[in-house]
Amino acid sequence: MTRPASVVPFFKGRMGRGIERIAARLRRSIFGVCSIARAGSPDEAKEARVNGMTVQELIARFPEIPQDLREEPLLARFAEACEALLRHARKPSPCSTQHDAANHFYLKLIGPLAIYGYGLSSREKVLRHLQELIERQEADPEGFGGSLLPQDAAHDEVKGPGCS
């Protein structure tokens, strides 16, 4: 199997194998293979792949999305376009010392919405950011997830001392 350069940079050794596993999981989730494990039945998984993520599902997963953005049509487009990555995204622990792919997806996709919710960004800036993410995903669906990951992404989230 050949690896697209846009998804995973070439690494050697143990770190490379970890990155390869992350990329493989990402590719499977992008093409809907992982949906079966997340849904209750194969029929629900098929429906999720066909219909995409709804705004209600997005808000249920990430309640930090501000109230005034929840009726925004752009948020619905974002949920549908970035469904696979949003299903994989996970908020990092406050004491994380290294982030895995799921943490990076959260920070890049949901982080700006949370920052706006705290009043540290403008609505226009967040909507512009969502539009840019949608356009990037539509332009390169296979490479988009990889573009959100830094080269040094950890295989698993690493928490600092005293963290559980």
Buried (B, 14 or more C-beta within 10 A) or exposed (E): EEBEEEBBBEBEEEBEEBBBEBBBBBBBBBEBBBBBEEBEEEEEBBEBBEEBBBBEBBBEBBEBBBEEBEEBEBBBBBBBBBBBBBBBBBBBBEEBEBBBBBBBBBBBBBBBBBBBBEEEBEEEEBBEBBEEBBEBBEEBEEBBBBEBBEEEBBBEBBBEEEEE
